[in-house]
Each structure stands twice: as structure tokens, then as C-alpha cells.
């Protein structure tokens, strides 16, 4: 759990740095892409983890 929050803060830091860079240079389109892209990466990781847990449960049920 601690690792996950560290990962979250790492993403948040990178995100804020990118956002400030984009706002300074005026790449609003790229900024918008990063706003969509970074959470997408995070959620895909979360979903992948959920799926692996569910697969493990299903496998355990089948082995009975």
C-alpha cells in the first residue's frame, strides 16, 4: 500500500512538472493529451492488477 502511494506521488510530481511546462510554452493540446494519458496509464495498471486477482480467484475455484 505504501508503494502505491509513493507511485501516485511520483506520477503527481511528473504530472505537475509537465503541466507547468506545457502552460509556459503554450502547448495546450499536448497538455490536454497528458491530462488524459497519465491517468489512463494509472487506471490501466489498476485494472490489470484487478484482472490478475480475479483470474487467480477463478483459477482457484476451478482447481477445487
C-alpha positions in Angstrom: 0.0 0.0 0.0 2.9 2.4 0.8 4.5 1.6 -2.5 1.3 2.6 -4.3 1.0 6.0 -2.6 4.7 6.6 -3.5 3.9 5.7 -7.1 1.0 8.1 -7.0 3.1 11.0 -5.7 5.7 10.2 -8.3 3.0 10.4 -11.0 1.6 13.6 -9.5 5.0 15.3 -9.4 5.8 14.4 -13.0 2.3 15.5 -14.0 2.6 18.9 -12.3 6.0 19.5 -13.9 4.7 18.5 -17.3 1.6 20.7 -16.8 3.6 23.7 -15.8 6.0 23.2 -18.8 3.0 22.9 -21.2 1.3 26.0 -19.7 4.6 28.0 -20.0 5.2 27.0 -23.6 1.5 27.2 -24.6 1.2 23.6 -25.9 -2.4 23.4 -24.7 -3.1 20.4 -26.9 -0.1 18.4 -25.6 -1.2 19.4 -22.1 -4.7 18.0 -22.8 -3.1 14.8 -24.1 -1.0 14.4 -20.9 -4.1 15.1 -18.8 -5.8 12.2 -20.5 -2.8 9.9 -21.0 -1.3 9.8 -17.4 -4.5 8.8 -15.6 -5.1 6.3 -18.4 -1.8 4.6 -17.7 -2.5 4.6 -14.0 -6.0 3.2 -14.4 -4.9 0.5 -16.9 -2.3 -0.6 -14.3 -5.0 -0.8 -11.7 -7.4 -2.7 -14.0 -4.6 -5.1 -14.9 -4.0 -5.8 -11.3 -7.7 -6.3 -10.6 -8.0 -8.7 -13.5 -5.0 -10.7 -12.4 -6.6 -11.0 -8.9 -9.9 -12.2 -10.5 -8.1 -14.7 -12.7 -6.4 -16.0 -9.7 -9.7 -16.5 -7.9 -11.3 -18.1 -10.9 -8.3 -20.5 -11.2 -8.5 -21.4 -7.5 -12.3 -22.1 -7.9 -11.7 -24.3 -11.0 -9.0 -26.4 -9.2 -11.4 -27.4 -6.4 
